[in-house]
Amino acid sequence: MSNLQHYENSLAKWLFQLREEKGISQEALGVQLGKGQSDIAKIENGSKKVTVLEMIAWMAALDIPFDRIESILKPIYMGLSDHKTT
């Protein structure tokens, strides 16, 4: 598994945890986001990549404070920065 795939999986797991933390079903979140339950499941299991806008909409739908985005994005950014070539 590449570093990028690892981080994509970490993001998917984080989005799943946010939804679970709020006690919202995949179906209910899908309704709020204009997506089907299967789309939510695919994002959470990592088989569908999530866009930045989808991630922000996900957080807004779950009423997650924006500053929590740093808890997942900063480690990904740092990890990718450490592996870049100059």
Biopython code that builds the backbone (N, CA, C, O; Angstrom):
import numpy as np
from Bio.PDB.StructureBuilder import StructureBuilder

atoms = [
    (1, "MET", "N", (0.849, -1.176, 0.000)),
    (1, "MET", "CA", (0.000, 0.000, 0.000)),
    (1, "MET", "C", (0.895, 1.239, 0.000)),
    (1, "MET", "O", (1.838, 1.340, 0.784)),
    (2, "SER", "N", (0.581, 2.179, -0.894)),
    (2, "SER", "CA", (1.360, 3.406, -0.962)),
    (2, "SER", "C", (0.997, 4.326, 0.206)),
    (2, "SER", "O", (-0.018, 4.133, 0.876)),
    (3, "ASN", "N", (1.842, 5.323, 0.432)),
    (3, "ASN", "CA", (1.566, 6.311, 1.478)),
    (3, "ASN", "C", (0.244, 7.011, 1.222)),
    (3, "ASN", "O", (-0.529, 7.242, 2.151)),
    (4, "LEU", "N", (-0.024, 7.353, -0.047)),
    (4, "LEU", "CA", (-1.256, 8.045, -0.390)),
    (4, "LEU", "C", (-2.470, 7.180, -0.054)),
    (4, "LEU", "O", (-3.447, 7.679, 0.504)),
    (5, "GLN", "N", (-2.417, 5.913, -0.382)),
    (5, "GLN", "CA", (-3.521, 4.998, -0.046)),
    (5, "GLN", "C", (-3.700, 4.890, 1.464)),
    (5, "GLN", "O", (-4.824, 4.842, 1.963)),
    (6, "HIS", "N", (-2.596, 4.854, 2.176)),
    (6, "HIS", "CA", (-2.658, 4.801, 3.642)),
    (6, "HIS", "C", (-3.405, 6.014, 4.186)),
    (6, "HIS", "O", (-4.266, 5.880, 5.056)),
    (7, "TYR", "N", (-3.074, 7.196, 3.674)),
    (7, "TYR", "CA", (-3.724, 8.410, 4.155)),
    (7, "TYR", "C", (-5.180, 8.491, 3.709)),
    (7, "TYR", "O", (-6.022, 8.998, 4.450)),
    (8, "GLU", "N", (-5.487, 8.002, 2.517)),
    (8, "GLU", "CA", (-6.885, 7.954, 2.081)),
    (8, "GLU", "C", (-7.698, 7.055, 3.006)),
    (8, "GLU", "O", (-8.834, 7.377, 3.351)),
    (9, "ASN", "N", (-7.119, 5.936, 3.404)),
    (9, "ASN", "CA", (-7.795, 5.034, 4.341)),
    (9, "ASN", "C", (-7.962, 5.681, 5.713)),
    (9, "ASN", "O", (-8.987, 5.496, 6.370)),
    (10, "SER", "N", (-6.955, 6.440, 6.144)),
    (10, "SER", "CA", (-7.054, 7.152, 7.428)),
    (10, "SER", "C", (-8.184, 8.169, 7.394)),
    (10, "SER", "O", (-8.931, 8.302, 8.364)),
    (11, "LEU", "N", (-8.314, 8.883, 6.289)),
    (11, "LEU", "CA", (-9.383, 9.868, 6.138)),
    (11, "LEU", "C", (-10.744, 9.186, 6.152)),
    (11, "LEU", "O", (-11.673, 9.673, 6.797)),
    (12, "ALA", "N", (-10.871, 8.070, 5.451)),
    (12, "ALA", "CA", (-12.134, 7.324, 5.418)),
    (12, "ALA", "C", (-12.520, 6.857, 6.822)),
    (12, "ALA", "O", (-13.678, 6.962, 7.224)),
    (13, "LYS", "N", (-11.544, 6.347, 7.555)),
    (13, "LYS", "CA", (-11.804, 5.880, 8.923)),
    (13, "LYS", "C", (-12.230, 7.040, 9.816)),
    (13, "LYS", "O", (-13.125, 6.885, 10.646)),
    (14, "TRP", "N", (-11.603, 8.193, 9.656)),
    (14, "TRP", "CA", (-11.936, 9.372, 10.448)),
    (14, "TRP", "C", (-13.365, 9.825, 10.174)),
    (14, "TRP", "O", (-14.100, 10.164, 11.102)),
    (15, "LEU", "N", (-13.766, 9.833, 8.889)),
    (15, "LEU", "CA", (-15.132, 10.232, 8.545)),
    (15, "LEU", "C", (-16.151, 9.255, 9.140)),
    (15, "LEU", "O", (-17.209, 9.664, 9.617)),
    (16, "PHE", "N", (-15.824, 7.981, 9.105)),
    (16, "PHE", "CA", (-16.685, 6.972, 9.737)),
    (16, "PHE", "C", (-16.818, 7.257, 11.235)),
    (16, "PHE", "O", (-17.920, 7.228, 11.783)),
    (17, "GLN", "N", (-15.696, 7.532, 11.886)),
    (17, "GLN", "CA", (-15.710, 7.787, 13.326)),
    (17, "GLN", "C", (-16.518, 9.028, 13.676)),
    (17, "GLN", "O", (-17.218, 9.047, 14.688)),
    (18, "LEU", "N", (-16.429, 10.067, 12.848)),
    (18, "LEU", "CA", (-17.224, 11.271, 13.097)),
    (18, "LEU", "C", (-18.716, 10.960, 13.050)),
    (18, "LEU", "O", (-19.482, 11.405, 13.905)),
    (19, "ARG", "N", (-19.117, 10.194, 12.044)),
    (19, "ARG", "CA", (-20.533, 9.844, 11.906)),
    (19, "ARG", "C", (-20.989, 8.999, 13.083)),
    (19, "ARG", "O", (-22.056, 9.241, 13.646)),
    (20, "GLU", "N", (-20.203, 8.026, 13.451)),
    (20, "GLU", "CA", (-20.540, 7.157, 14.579)),
    (20, "GLU", "C", (-20.610, 7.954, 15.886)),
    (20, "GLU", "O", (-21.496, 7.730, 16.711)),
    (21, "GLU", "N", (-19.679, 8.872, 16.063)),
    (21, "GLU", "CA", (-19.624, 9.716, 17.256)),
    (21, "GLU", "C", (-20.939, 10.492, 17.433)),
    (21, "GLU", "O", (-21.402, 10.702, 18.554)),
    (22, "LYS", "N", (-21.519, 10.905, 16.318)),
    (22, "LYS", "CA", (-22.766, 11.671, 16.365)),
    (22, "LYS", "C", (-24.007, 10.774, 16.389)),
    (22, "LYS", "O", (-25.121, 11.267, 16.567)),
    (23, "GLY", "N", (-23.824, 9.465, 16.212)),
    (23, "GLY", "CA", (-24.948, 8.541, 16.257)),
    (23, "GLY", "C", (-25.894, 8.674, 15.084)),
    (23, "GLY", "O", (-27.094, 8.434, 15.216)),
    (24, "ILE", "N", (-25.357, 9.057, 13.933)),
    (24, "ILE", "CA", (-26.153, 9.248, 12.717)),
    (24, "ILE", "C", (-25.947, 8.037, 11.801)),
    (24, "ILE", "O", (-24.823, 7.564, 11.632)),
    (25, "SER", "N", (-27.028, 7.547, 11.219)),
    (25, "SER", "CA", (-26.911, 6.417, 10.295)),
    (25, "SER", "C", (-26.344, 6.888, 8.956)),
    (25, "SER", "O", (-26.382, 8.075, 8.633)),
    (26, "GLN", "N", (-25.823, 5.946, 8.195)),
    (26, "GLN", "CA", (-25.334, 6.266, 6.855)),
    (26, "GLN", "C", (-26.467, 6.828, 6.006)),
    (26, "GLN", "O", (-26.266, 7.771, 5.241)),
    (27, "GLU", "N", (-27.631, 6.261, 6.137)),
    (27, "GLU", "CA", (-28.781, 6.719, 5.356)),
    (27, "GLU", "C", (-29.140, 8.164, 5.706)),
    (27, "GLU", "O", (-29.356, 8.983, 4.813)),
    (28, "ALA", "N", (-29.203, 8.481, 7.005)),
    (28, "ALA", "CA", (-29.554, 9.839, 7.429)),
    (28, "ALA", "C", (-28.508, 10.853, 6.964)),
    (28, "ALA", "O", (-28.858, 11.951, 6.530)),
    (29, "LEU", "N", (-27.244, 10.495, 7.050)),
    (29, "LEU", "CA", (-26.194, 11.392, 6.579)),
    (29, "LEU", "C", (-26.304, 11.568, 5.067)),
    (29, "LEU", "O", (-26.153, 12.674, 4.549)),
    (30, "GLY", "N", (-26.565, 10.474, 4.371)),
    (30, "GLY", "CA", (-26.729, 10.540, 2.925)),
    (30, "GLY", "C", (-27.830, 11.496, 2.517)),
    (30, "GLY", "O", (-27.674, 12.253, 1.558)),
    (31, "VAL", "N", (-28.939, 11.470, 3.232)),
    (31, "VAL", "CA", (-30.049, 12.386, 2.945)),
    (31, "VAL", "C", (-29.575, 13.832, 3.100)),
    (31, "VAL", "O", (-29.860, 14.676, 2.251)),
    (32, "GLN", "N", (-28.858, 14.113, 4.174)),
    (32, "GLN", "CA", (-28.365, 15.473, 4.410)),
    (32, "GLN", "C", (-27.382, 15.931, 3.332)),
    (32, "GLN", "O", (-27.308, 17.117, 3.012)),
    (33, "LEU", "N", (-26.631, 14.980, 2.778)),
    (33, "LEU", "CA", (-25.607, 15.318, 1.787)),
    (33, "LEU", "C", (-26.090, 15.149, 0.345)),
    (33, "LEU", "O", (-25.359, 15.450, -0.599)),
    (34, "GLY", "N", (-27.318, 14.667, 0.181)),
    (34, "GLY", "CA", (-27.825, 14.430, -1.169)),
    (34, "GLY", "C", (-27.178, 13.233, -1.837)),
    (34, "GLY", "O", (-27.013, 13.205, -3.056)),
    (35, "LYS", "N", (-26.812, 12.246, -1.035)),
    (35, "LYS", "CA", (-26.166, 11.019, -1.525)),
    (35, "LYS", "C", (-26.940, 9.817, -1.016)),
    (35, "LYS", "O", (-27.709, 9.922, -0.061)),
    (36, "GLY", "N", (-26.740, 8.700, -1.645)),
    (36, "GLY", "CA", (-27.342, 7.470, -1.177)),
    (36, "GLY", "C", (-26.530, 6.849, -0.051)),
    (36, "GLY", "O", (-25.361, 7.184, 0.140)),
    (37, "GLN", "N", (-27.147, 5.955, 0.683)),
    (37, "GLN", "CA", (-26.463, 5.245, 1.770)),
    (37, "GLN", "C", (-25.247, 4.514, 1.243)),
    (37, "GLN", "O", (-24.219, 4.457, 1.917)),
    (38, "SER", "N", (-25.349, 3.951, 0.046)),
    (38, "SER", "CA", (-24.219, 3.196, -0.505)),
    (38, "SER", "C", (-23.025, 4.104, -0.798)),
    (38, "SER", "O", (-21.877, 3.676, -0.681)),
    (39, "ASP", "N", (-23.290, 5.356, -1.178)),
    (39, "ASP", "CA", (-22.186, 6.299, -1.387)),
    (39, "ASP", "C", (-21.458, 6.587, -0.080)),
    (39, "ASP", "O", (-20.230, 6.666, -0.049)),
    (40, "ILE", "N", (-22.223, 6.742, 1.001)),
    (40, "ILE", "CA", (-21.619, 6.984, 2.311)),
    (40, "ILE", "C", (-20.783, 5.767, 2.718)),
    (40, "ILE", "O", (-19.660, 5.914, 3.202)),
    (41, "ALA", "N", (-21.329, 4.578, 2.522)),
    (41, "ALA", "CA", (-20.598, 3.349, 2.863)),
    (41, "ALA", "C", (-19.303, 3.239, 2.060)),
    (41, "ALA", "O", (-18.269, 2.854, 2.608)),
    (42, "LYS", "N", (-19.346, 3.567, 0.785)),
    (42, "LYS", "CA", (-18.153, 3.482, -0.061)),
    (42, "LYS", "C", (-17.078, 4.476, 0.387)),
    (42, "LYS", "O", (-15.888, 4.161, 0.366)),
    (43, "ILE", "N", (-17.498, 5.668, 0.790)),
    (43, "ILE", "CA", (-16.531, 6.654, 1.295)),
    (43, "ILE", "C", (-15.901, 6.146, 2.589)),
    (43, "ILE", "O", (-14.688, 6.227, 2.780)),
    (44, "GLU", "N", (-16.745, 5.623, 3.468)),
    (44, "GLU", "CA", (-16.236, 5.162, 4.768)),
    (44, "GLU", "C", (-15.357, 3.926, 4.667)),
    (44, "GLU", "O", (-14.457, 3.745, 5.488)),
    (45, "ASN", "N", (-15.596, 3.077, 3.682)),
    (45, "ASN", "CA", (-14.744, 1.885, 3.575)),
    (45, "ASN", "C", (-13.553, 2.108, 2.649)),
    (45, "ASN", "O", (-12.759, 1.196, 2.418)),
    (46, "GLY", "N", (-13.432, 3.322, 2.122)),
    (46, "GLY", "CA", (-12.269, 3.681, 1.322)),
    (46, "GLY", "C", (-12.342, 3.291, -0.134)),
    (46, "GLY", "O", (-11.373, 3.483, -0.869)),
    (47, "SER", "N", (-13.476, 2.743, -0.577)),
    (47, "SER", "CA", (-13.568, 2.354, -1.985)),
    (47, "SER", "C", (-13.955, 3.527, -2.888)),
    (47, "SER", "O", (-13.882, 3.423, -4.112)),
    (48, "LYS", "N", (-14.363, 4.629, -2.286)),
    (48, "LYS", "CA", (-14.666, 5.861, -3.034)),
    (48, "LYS", "C", (-13.924, 7.002, -2.358)),
    (48, "LYS", "O", (-14.054, 7.212, -1.152)),
    (49, "LYS", "N", (-13.147, 7.735, -3.139)),
    (49, "LYS", "CA", (-12.404, 8.866, -2.581)),
    (49, "LYS", "C", (-13.370, 10.003, -2.287)),
    (49, "LYS", "O", (-14.368, 10.189, -2.983)),
    (50, "VAL", "N", (-13.058, 10.749, -1.257)),
    (50, "VAL", "CA", (-13.868, 11.893, -0.863)),
    (50, "VAL", "C", (-13.158, 13.170, -1.311)),
    (50, "VAL", "O", (-11.938, 13.284, -1.192)),
    (51, "THR", "N", (-13.929, 14.125, -1.825)),
    (51, "THR", "CA", (-13.348, 15.406, -2.206)),
    (51, "THR", "C", (-13.279, 16.309, -0.979)),
    (51, "THR", "O", (-13.886, 16.018, 0.052)),
    (52, "VAL", "N", (-12.548, 17.386, -1.099)),
    (52, "VAL", "CA", (-12.443, 18.346, -0.006)),
    (52, "VAL", "C", (-13.829, 18.913, 0.305)),
    (52, "VAL", "O", (-14.195, 19.039, 1.474)),
    (53, "LEU", "N", (-14.595, 19.252, -0.720)),
    (53, "LEU", "CA", (-15.928, 19.804, -0.497)),
    (53, "LEU", "C", (-16.849, 18.790, 0.173)),
    (53, "LEU", "O", (-17.643, 19.154, 1.040)),
    (54, "GLU", "N", (-16.750, 17.525, -0.219)),
    (54, "GLU", "CA", (-17.553, 16.488, 0.435)),
    (54, "GLU", "C", (-17.182, 16.353, 1.905)),
    (54, "GLU", "O", (-18.051, 16.175, 2.758)),
    (55, "MET", "N", (-15.895, 16.437, 2.194)),
    (55, "MET", "CA", (-15.445, 16.316, 3.576)),
    (55, "MET", "C", (-15.973, 17.484, 4.418)),
    (55, "MET", "O", (-16.414, 17.287, 5.550)),
    (56, "ILE", "N", (-15.927, 18.680, 3.869)),
    (56, "ILE", "CA", (-16.431, 19.849, 4.595)),
    (56, "ILE", "C", (-17.941, 19.747, 4.773)),
    (56, "ILE", "O", (-18.459, 20.067, 5.842)),
    (57, "ALA", "N", (-18.653, 19.304, 3.739)),
    (57, "ALA", "CA", (-20.099, 19.125, 3.843)),
    (57, "ALA", "C", (-20.432, 18.070, 4.889)),
    (57, "ALA", "O", (-21.390, 18.230, 5.645)),
    (58, "TRP", "N", (-19.655, 17.000, 4.940)),
    (58, "TRP", "CA", (-19.814, 15.920, 5.920)),
    (58, "TRP", "C", (-19.730, 16.489, 7.332)),
    (58, "TRP", "O", (-20.569, 16.210, 8.188)),
    (59, "MET", "N", (-18.696, 17.293, 7.549)),
    (59, "MET", "CA", (-18.489, 17.887, 8.869)),
    (59, "MET", "C", (-19.617, 18.851, 9.217)),
    (59, "MET", "O", (-20.090, 18.865, 10.354)),
    (60, "ALA", "N", (-20.053, 19.657, 8.252)),
    (60, "ALA", "CA", (-21.138, 20.608, 8.494)),
    (60, "ALA", "C", (-22.435, 19.872, 8.809)),
    (60, "ALA", "O", (-23.176, 20.271, 9.707)),
    (61, "ALA", "N", (-22.709, 18.800, 8.073)),
    (61, "ALA", "CA", (-23.933, 18.024, 8.304)),
    (61, "ALA", "C", (-23.946, 17.408, 9.698)),
    (61, "ALA", "O", (-25.007, 17.255, 10.303)),
    (62, "LEU", "N", (-22.770, 17.056, 10.206)),
    (62, "LEU", "CA", (-22.670, 16.456, 11.532)),
    (62, "LEU", "C", (-22.419, 17.491, 12.630)),
    (62, "LEU", "O", (-22.268, 17.145, 13.802)),
    (63, "ASP", "N", (-22.376, 18.757, 12.237)),
    (63, "ASP", "CA", (-22.135, 19.848, 13.188)),
    (63, "ASP", "C", (-20.805, 19.668, 13.924)),
    (63, "ASP", "O", (-20.721, 19.836, 15.140)),
    (64, "ILE", "N", (-19.779, 19.324, 13.160)),
    (64, "ILE", "CA", (-18.423, 19.138, 13.692)),
    (64, "ILE", "C", (-17.688, 20.476, 13.542)),
    (64, "ILE", "O", (-17.681, 21.043, 12.449)),
    (65, "PRO", "N", (-17.079, 20.989, 14.598)),
    (65, "PRO", "CA", (-16.344, 22.253, 14.486)),
    (65, "PRO", "C", (-15.229, 22.150, 13.440)),
    (65, "PRO", "O", (-14.521, 21.147, 13.362)),
    (66, "PHE", "N", (-15.093, 23.204, 12.646)),
    (66, "PHE", "CA", (-14.118, 23.192, 11.560)),
    (66, "PHE", "C", (-12.696, 22.949, 12.045)),
    (66, "PHE", "O", (-11.897, 22.341, 11.332)),
    (67, "ASP", "N", (-12.375, 23.408, 13.229)),
    (67, "ASP", "CA", (-10.994, 23.242, 13.691)),
    (67, "ASP", "C", (-10.602, 21.778, 13.892)),
    (67, "ASP", "O", (-9.415, 21.462, 13.975)),
    (68, "ARG", "N", (-11.588, 20.887, 13.970)),
    (68, "ARG", "CA", (-11.250, 19.458, 14.094)),
    (68, "ARG", "C", (-10.670, 18.889, 12.815)),
    (68, "ARG", "O", (-10.061, 17.819, 12.831)),
    (69, "ILE", "N", (-10.851, 19.591, 11.711)),
    (69, "ILE", "CA", (-10.294, 19.113, 10.446)),
    (69, "ILE", "C", (-8.771, 19.011, 10.548)),
    (69, "ILE", "O", (-8.154, 18.153, 9.918)),
    (70, "GLU", "N", (-8.177, 19.893, 11.345)),
    (70, "GLU", "CA", (-6.723, 19.881, 11.506)),
    (70, "GLU", "C", (-6.240, 18.568, 12.121)),
    (70, "GLU", "O", (-5.127, 18.122, 11.842)),
    (71, "SER", "N", (-7.076, 17.951, 12.960)),
    (71, "SER", "CA", (-6.654, 16.720, 13.634)),
    (71, "SER", "C", (-6.394, 15.579, 12.657)),
    (71, "SER", "O", (-5.640, 14.659, 12.971)),
    (72, "ILE", "N", (-7.003, 15.627, 11.489)),
    (72, "ILE", "CA", (-6.730, 14.588, 10.490)),
    (72, "ILE", "C", (-5.832, 15.109, 9.368)),
    (72, "ILE", "O", (-4.956, 14.387, 8.892)),
    (73, "LEU", "N", (-6.041, 16.346, 8.947)),
    (73, "LEU", "CA", (-5.285, 16.833, 7.799)),
    (73, "LEU", "C", (-3.830, 17.159, 8.112)),
    (73, "LEU", "O", (-2.958, 16.941, 7.271)),
    (74, "LYS", "N", (-3.555, 17.670, 9.290)),
    (74, "LYS", "CA", (-2.168, 18.031, 9.619)),
    (74, "LYS", "C", (-1.242, 16.806, 9.603)),
    (74, "LYS", "O", (-0.170, 16.876, 9.000)),
    (75, "PRO", "N", (-1.616, 15.680, 10.247)),
    (75, "PRO", "CA", (-0.729, 14.511, 10.168)),
    (75, "PRO", "C", (-0.550, 13.988, 8.736)),
    (75, "PRO", "O", (0.530, 13.519, 8.376)),
    (76, "ILE", "N", (-1.608, 14.071, 7.925)),
    (76, "ILE", "CA", (-1.489, 13.642, 6.529)),
    (76, "ILE", "C", (-0.531, 14.564, 5.791)),
    (76, "ILE", "O", (0.367, 14.105, 5.086)),
    (77, "TYR", "N", (-0.725, 15.858, 5.957)),
    (77, "TYR", "CA", (0.157, 16.838, 5.313)),
    (77, "TYR", "C", (1.608, 16.620, 5.728)),
    (77, "TYR", "O", (2.503, 16.594, 4.884)),
    (78, "MET", "N", (1.836, 16.465, 7.021)),
    (78, "MET", "CA", (3.195, 16.283, 7.511)),
    (78, "MET", "C", (3.803, 14.999, 6.955)),
    (78, "MET", "O", (4.968, 14.980, 6.558)),
    (79, "GLY", "N", (3.014, 13.929, 6.927)),
    (79, "GLY", "CA", (3.506, 12.661, 6.404)),
    (79, "GLY", "C", (3.860, 12.752, 4.927)),
    (79, "GLY", "O", (4.884, 12.226, 4.492)),
    (80, "LEU", "N", (3.010, 13.420, 4.163)),
    (80, "LEU", "CA", (3.301, 13.576, 2.730)),
    (80, "LEU", "C", (4.481, 14.510, 2.508)),
    (80, "LEU", "O", (5.274, 14.294, 1.591)),
    (81, "SER", "N", (4.607, 15.544, 3.333)),
    (81, "SER", "CA", (5.730, 16.473, 3.214)),
    (81, "SER", "C", (7.052, 15.770, 3.504)),
    (81, "SER", "O", (8.072, 16.058, 2.877)),
    (82, "ASP", "N", (7.022, 14.847, 4.460)),
    (82, "ASP", "CA", (8.237, 14.116, 4.826)),
    (82, "ASP", "C", (8.695, 13.179, 3.713)),
    (82, "ASP", "O", (9.869, 12.814, 3.656)),
    (83, "HIS", "N", (7.785, 12.788, 2.835)),
    (83, "HIS", "CA", (8.124, 11.811, 1.790)),
    (83, "HIS", "C", (8.336, 12.437, 0.403)),
    (83, "HIS", "O", (8.574, 11.721, -0.569)),
    (84, "LYS", "N", (8.252, 13.760, 0.314)),
    (84, "LYS", "CA", (8.420, 14.363, -1.008)),
    (84, "LYS", "C", (9.899, 14.404, -1.390)),
    (84, "LYS", "O", (10.795, 14.372, -0.546)),
    (85, "THR", "N", (10.103, 14.474, -2.678)),
    (85, "THR", "CA", (11.485, 14.570, -3.169)),
    (85, "THR", "C", (11.746, 16.017, -3.552)),
    (85, "THR", "O", (10.850, 16.719, -4.021)),
    (86, "THR", "N", (12.955, 16.446, -3.352)),
    (86, "THR", "CA", (13.315, 17.831, -3.677)),
    (86, "THR", "C", (14.295, 17.883, -4.799)),
    (86, "THR", "O", (14.709, 18.969, -5.207)),
]
sb = StructureBuilder()
sb.init_structure("model")
sb.init_model(0)
sb.init_chain("A")
sb.init_seg("    ")
for serial, (resi, resn, name, xyz) in enumerate(atoms, 1):
    if name == "N":
        sb.init_residue(resn, " ", resi, " ")
    sb.init_atom(name, np.array(xyz, "f"), 0.0, 1.0, " ", f" {name:<3s}", serial, name[0])
structure = sb.get_structure()
